[in-house]
Amino acid sequence: MIPSTPIDTAHALFNALSRADWDAAAQLADLESVATWHQTQIALLADEVESSAEAAPSPGSGSLRQIQMDVATTADRLARHGSTLFPELFGTTTLAELATSSPTRFFSRYLAATAPLRAASGPPADPHVIGELFEGDTAYVLYRWGGLGWPRQTRELSVLTLRRVSEGWRYLIDQLSGPPVSHLARSAHQ
């Protein structure tokens, strides 16, 4: 069940994160933002796989390249590299399986994979929720969370953005800062 107020959703999210209940935390996310985030992460991951498959630049050389994230390019990359495994992050899951997985399930797995990064910022602490602001069907929950690192912001005041849905309020994951899945995959292979 989705909480009926933005503050209740924020508390439920923070409680789920502190309990390491990744599924509960992911279930509170706005479904549209999860789907957009999933599509972006798959495009970035497919780009990373494609880039890794290409010839490495010579030592001392460097290049900048634009990441192509359009649907056609991503589909082409998935067709060529869909069997790539990510054992360090997702067990025996392939890129193609990640692309067709439930966006909410994928986000839950992402939360689990990034848990060590959040733990590195210090002992878990419940954030102090200050209040909420409304702007139509969007709400902003203001909070302070001790510690540094995602999702604990280094700013004095942090904001969780939420959207009203028919059953209550869900948070927007595109507002969260955190490493892209492609960076986690690159780090796991180094």
N, C-alpha and C positions, 0 to 999 in steps of 0.2 A: 504494500500500500504506500502511495506517495503522500508525504506529509502535506497538510493543508495550508501551512504558512511558510514563507521563505526562511524564517528563523528556524522553524522545525526541520526543514530540509537541510539547512546548514548544520544543525546539531546532529542530525542523523548521518550526514556525510562524515563529519569529523569523528563521530563515534565509530562508524564502520572502518574508517582508516586506522584509528587507534587500536581496534580489535583485529586488524589485518583481515577483515571480511571484505575481500575485493569484490565479490559478487554483489553484496549489499550496496557498496559504494557505487558500483557501475549501474545498478538498477535505478539509482536516484538521478542519473544524468538525463538530460533532455535528449530524446530519441533522434531528433533531427540533427542536433549538434554532434551526437555520437556517430551518426551515419556519415556526416561530412568529414569528421575527424578520421574515421576509418578509411574513407576513400583517399584522403590526403596521405595518411600513413602508408597505405599500400602503394601508392604512387612513389613515395619517397623510398620505400623499401625496394621496390622493383628497380628504381633508378640506381640505388646502391649496389644491387646484385649485378645489374648491367655494367656499371662502372668497374666493379671488381673483376668482371669477366674480360674486360678490355685489356689491352696491353698496358703494362705499367709505364709511366713516363720515365725517361732516363734520369739518373741521379742528378740533382742540382737544377732540374727543369721543373717548372710548375705551370699550371694553367688554371684558368677560371672557365667554368662552363655553366651554361644555363641548364637548370633542371627542368626537363619536359614532364609536365604532370597532366597533360590532357588525356582524355579517356582512351583515344585510339593508341597513343604511344604506350600507355600503361597496359592496355590489352595485348599489344604486340610483345612487350617485355614479359608479361605473364605467360604468353604462349611459348616464348623461348626459354624462360628461366623458372617456370612454375614448379619444377621438381626440386628446386633448391631447398635444403633443409636448414632449420634454425634450432639445433639441439640445445645450444646454450641458453636460449631464451624461451623456447616453446616446446621443448621435447622433440618429437619426431615429426613435427608439423612442417609442411611444405609451404612455399610462398603461395601456391594456388589454393591450398586449404585455408590459409589466412585470409586470402582475398574473398573467399566465399563464406567465411565464417560469419556468425552473428556479430554485428558491430559492438553490441553490448558485451558479449563474451570476449571479444578481442580486447576491448577496453579493460575488462576485469583482469585479463592476462597481463596487460600492460602495467596495471597498478601493481600486480604481484612482481613483475620483472623490475620495476623501479623502486620497490620497497627498500632495498639496501641503500639507495641514494637518499631516500627520506630518513632512514635510520641513521645515516652518517651525520646528519645535522644535529644530533644530540638526542637525549632521552625524550620519549613521547610526552607531549604536554597538550592538554586540551586548550583550544583557543578560547580567548575571551571574546564572546560575541557582543558587539557594542549596540547594534541596532540595524534597522532595515529602512531602505528608501524605495519608493515606488515610482515608476514611470510607465503608466499604462499596464501592459501585460508583462513588463519586465520589472524585476526587483533586484536590489543590490543589498547584500548583507555585508556589513562592515565588521571586521574582526581583527584581533591581534593574536598572533600565534608565536610563542617563544621559539627560538631556534632559527636556524638559517637553512635554506635549501627548499626545494619544491616539495610540497605546496606551501611550506612555511616561507613567507616572503621576507625579504630583508628590510622592507619598508616598515615604518612604524605602524601603518594602517594597511590592511589588505581588504580586497573586495571580492566577493563571490557573486557572480551574476546568475540570476535565475529567470526562468520563463514560466508563466502561468500556462498550465495545460488543464484539460477538462477535469482531471482527478486531483489536482493540487499544484505544487511547484516542483520543478526540476532544475538542476544547475546546468549551466552551459560549460561543456568541457573545453570548448575552443578558447575560453578565457583563462584556462589553467596554463601555467608555464611549466614546462617539463621537456626533457630531451625527446626528440623524435625517435620512433622505433628504429629507424635506419642507423642512428648513432649508437643505440644499444647493440645492434647487430654488429656494427663495425668494431666496437669496443670488445665485444665477446670474442671476436676472431683475432684480436691482437695479443 
